[in-house]
Structures are given as C-alpha cells and as structure tokens.
Amino acid sequence: MPRPPKRSAADPGPVVRRAGGTLPKGRQTKAAIVDAALGLASQIGLEGLSIGAVAELTGMSKSGVFAHFGSREELQIAVVREYGHRFEDEVFHPALQVPRGLQRLRALFANWMKRVAVELQSGCIFISGAAEFDDRPGPVRDALVGSVKAWLAALDRAVALAQETGELRPDADARQMAFEIHGLILALHYEERFLHRPGSLHRAEAGFEHILARYRATTIAAPAAPSPPAARPRAQASHRHHPSRPKE
C-alpha cells in the first residue's frame, strides 16, 4: 500500500490550529509529526510506526523527531490521542448541538457514518489498533482502550437520554442497543474494507433503522379533548339568605 506523500514540518497540516488560535512554532512542528504519523498509521497500523519512517515522511532527521518523542511508544500514544480528538470533533461534538433524544442519537450515527465512509479507504486506528494490541498490555493498549471507552460512553449516554425523553421504551436495555449500534460499524468495516461487498453502507444504515424500530417507544394516543362543562343549575332563591362562605 503506498505511503502518504511527504509533508514538511513547515506544512503541519490540520492539527496546528486549535480553539485558541495558531500553535507556537515548536508545537506546530510536533503537530506536523503527529499528523504525518497518523496518516502513516492509518495505512500500515500503529505497529508500522517508527521514528525513522516518520522522519523520512516529514523530511526531518531522526534526532529531530526523537527530540519531540523520546520513543516509538510515545509517538504511538500521541497518534492514538490525536485520532481520538479528531473523532470527537467530527462525530461527537457536532451532535451535542442537536436536541437530546433520537435526534441526537441519529446525528451521532450520521456523523459516524460520514467518518467511516472516509476510513473505509484509509483505515481506522481504533479497529486496526484493537487487532494489534488486543492481547498486548501496555501504555499503547491503555491509550486505545481509553479512547474507545470514552466514545462508547458517549454513545451509551445518547441512548439513555433518548430513553429519558420517552422516545425509547422504558424497559429497553440501553446498553444492549448501544452494543448493537457499535456492532453495525464493526461489521461495516469488515464487509466493505475486507470483503469488498457492495452496498455495505446502505445495509448499515438500514440496520440502524431496524434497531430504532425495535427499541422505539409505542406511540401514546393524545388525551381526548375535555368535554364542555355542564350548565350550572340556577341558584335557589333562598340561597341569597345563606351566610356567605369564608374566603379560603
């Protein structure tokens, strides 16, 4: 598989700007290294990363890369964290602008599908990293697990909020529903990227709708309009002679 084109440290790519503005020069260089390493890891996996390979890709010396990352492990962890930040920025944070409930859950899945459509060509760090580090304890695996768990917690919360709004059945297993949604994404990567089966994206979208249909709350009929009040009987003539009731 071809490597991504070389990127100079003077061309740091999309990670050099944050909410506070442009990063200082040293952090720009570090961001450029991470960006190049992320592109490389998406294609060849985290295990394929090395100080030398990233130095070649960025046009830097090995010592220059090493000055920012003292080991390959530190570089791998930085890549995992950057990938997690991008995932949150593209998938999770925009969905928070949508009202909670099924609207937000749909937005999360739609944003996720947009990202997957790109990753089917470039690769997903979370999925390839799980295969590489599933039985290898250590800091890199911990970073991967932490990032994935943070996203799944956001998905769990979105499902629970849809349940709280009454749009999902109160007796539904929210964790099971989130599990099934996550399973759609994993199946999509396998079917489309590995098996090259056409129509996998549409099948995933249809699967999501099937999940919603199973867990959606039954429609509650609107309450009947109140009947007009009955005509009040005319007061008896003797009523005016009764003492008035005390004010409440």
C-alpha positions, 0 to 999 in steps of 0.5 A, spaced: 500 500 500 503 506 498 505 511 503 502 518 504 506 523 500 511 527 504 509 533 508 514 538 511 514 540 518 513 547 515 506 544 512 503 541 519 497 540 516 490 540 520 492 539 527 496 546 528 490 550 529 486 549 535 480 553 539 485 558 541 488 560 535 495 558 531 500 553 535 507 556 537 512 554 532 515 548 536 508 545 537 506 546 530 512 542 528 510 536 533 503 537 530 506 536 523 509 529 526 503 527 529 499 528 523 504 525 518 504 519 523 497 518 523 496 518 516 502 513 516 498 509 521 492 509 518 495 505 512 500 500 515 497 500 523 500 503 529 505 497 529 508 500 522 510 506 526 517 508 527 521 514 528 525 513 522 519 512 517 516 518 520 522 522 519 523 520 512 515 522 511 516 529 514 523 530 511 526 531 518 532 527 521 531 522 526 534 526 532 529 531 530 523 527 531 526 523 537 527 530 540 519 531 540 518 523 542 523 520 546 520 513 543 516 509 538 511 508 544 510 515 545 509 517 538 504 511 538 500 514 544 500 521 541 497 518 534 492 514 538 490 521 542 490 525 536 485 520 532 481 520 538 480 528 538 479 528 531 473 523 532 470 527 537 470 533 533 467 530 527 462 525 530 461 527 537 461 534 538 457 536 532 451 532 535 451 535 542 448 541 538 442 537 536 436 536 541 437 530 546 433 524 544 433 520 537 435 526 534 441 526 537 442 519 537 441 519 529 446 525 528 451 521 532 450 515 527 450 520 521 456 523 523 459 516 524 457 514 518 460 520 514 467 518 518 467 511 516 465 512 509 472 516 509 476 510 513 473 505 509 479 507 504 484 509 509 483 505 515 481 506 522 486 506 528 481 504 533 479 497 529 486 496 526 489 498 533 484 493 537 487 487 532 494 489 534 494 490 541 488 486 543 492 481 547 498 486 548 498 490 555 501 496 555 501 504 555 499 503 547 493 498 549 491 503 555 491 509 550 486 505 545 482 502 550 481 509 553 479 512 547 474 507 545 471 507 552 470 514 552 466 514 545 462 508 547 460 512 553 458 517 549 454 513 545 451 509 551 449 516 554 445 518 547 441 512 548 439 513 555 437 520 554 433 518 548 430 513 553 429 519 558 425 523 553 420 517 552 422 516 545 425 509 547 421 504 551 422 504 558 424 497 559 429 497 553 436 495 555 440 501 553 446 498 553 444 492 549 442 497 543 448 501 544 452 494 543 448 493 537 449 500 534 457 499 535 456 492 532 453 495 525 460 499 524 464 493 526 461 489 521 461 495 516 468 495 516 469 488 515 464 487 509 466 493 505 474 494 507 475 486 507 470 483 503 469 488 498 461 487 498 457 492 495 452 496 498 455 495 505 453 502 507 446 502 505 445 495 509 448 499 515 444 504 515 438 500 514 440 496 520 440 502 524 433 503 522 431 496 524 434 497 531 430 504 532 424 500 530 425 495 535 427 499 541 422 505 539 417 507 544 409 505 542 406 511 540 401 514 546 394 516 543 393 524 545 388 525 551 381 526 548 379 533 548 375 535 555 368 535 554 364 542 555 362 543 562 355 542 564 350 548 565 350 550 572 343 549 575 340 556 577 341 558 584 335 557 589 332 563 591 333 562 598 340 561 597 341 569 597 339 568 605 345 563 606 351 566 610 356 567 605 362 562 605 369 564 608 374 566 603 379 560 603 
